[in-house]
Amino acid sequence: MRPKVWRLLLGYEPPNSDRKEGVLRRKRGEYLDCISQYYDIPDSERSDDEVSMLRQIAVDCPRTVPDVPFFQQQQVQKSLERERWLLAWPRKSYSTTSLVLGHVSMYHCVPTGYWAIRHPASGYVQGINDLVTPFLVVFISEYLEGGIDDWSMSDLSSDKISNIEADCYWCLTKLLDGMQDHYTFAQPGIQRLVFKLKELVRRIDAAPEPVTQHIEDQGLEFLQFAFRWFNCLLIREIPFNLITRLWDTYLAEGDALPDFLVYIFASFLLTLMKNAFLAFLDMLVFPNCLHLLRLVRQAAGLGIPGVGNVPSTPSNSEMDSPGPRDGAFPGIYMA
């Protein structure tokens, strides 16, 4: 039931049952055509930017939900790579104007509604790789029984794998349509939502030691932890077996999802800070742990349960922690 409901909520599958088979067959065929024309080609036919992008995607694939063995299967990794490549291609150098004027002859080979063409300023952003995983799990469940720990992509025919990939790709593009400025240069949509989150927490937190004030006193910014929440929609923060239930709610919100996320994350933050402070600390990923250690020491001074003695100086390994990746905000390390 869930695969069908998700396709309906995202507008990918038509509510008219008479049209369902025809629409899905056409969209799945378009996906396969794009794979054969733009993915299954030698690197000699790609631009330098495209080769670089494909290598980055290949590097990111093994990082996708690394604690779930299913996603480390070779066939799963290949499916993820293909779907992400179509999100990133064509690069924004193919301007909307040139496409409309027909200056790029391959335009007519691209599926109608192709996301990268309709949103030329958007492209592949680190973290977007996580967003396809809930779709992959849900659509595979139509073909395999049992739980994700028992699944093997080798049990599926190539036709079924292609259908699953196509459904994942088209549903993800539908989801991204509602928050495209989250994945453009400097990701202004995420920055805007982080500001809303900070203001909301400031208004509703009436504790003697307000969370917002406590974070600011330590020289921290909401962007340093909330950026990843909005970028990956909490996929890296909560157990993966809970993700599909959370995404039921996400998809039911429709176009209101970005604002709805602000309220979810405000509740998430306040609950963690008051009831599971160490769990919250585990989610803060800094290139320099000095701020983190200062925050823990302050928590210990406040008498928060579960926070014990903390060394006053960081170890050598902590001082050598990696800096932010290319394209990330200062102070943010997208592990």
Buried (B, 14 or more C-beta within 10 A) or exposed (E): EBBEBBBBBBEBBBEEEEEBEEBBEEBBEBBBEBBEEBBEEEEEEBEEBBEEBBEBBBEBBEBBBEEBEBBBBEEBBBBBBBBBBBBBBBBBEBEEEEBEEEEBEEBEEBBEEBBBBBBBEBBBBBBBBBBBBBBBBBBBBEBBEEEBEEBEBEEBEEEBBBBBBBBBBBBBBBBBBBBBBBBBEEBEBBBBBBBBBBBBBBEEBEEEEBBBEBBBEBEBBBBBBBBBBBBBBBBBBEEBEEBBEBBBEBBEBEEEBBEBBBEBBBEBBBEBBBEBBBEBBEBBBBBBBEBBBBBBBBBBEEEBEEBEEBEEEBEEEBEEBEEBEEEBBEBBBBE
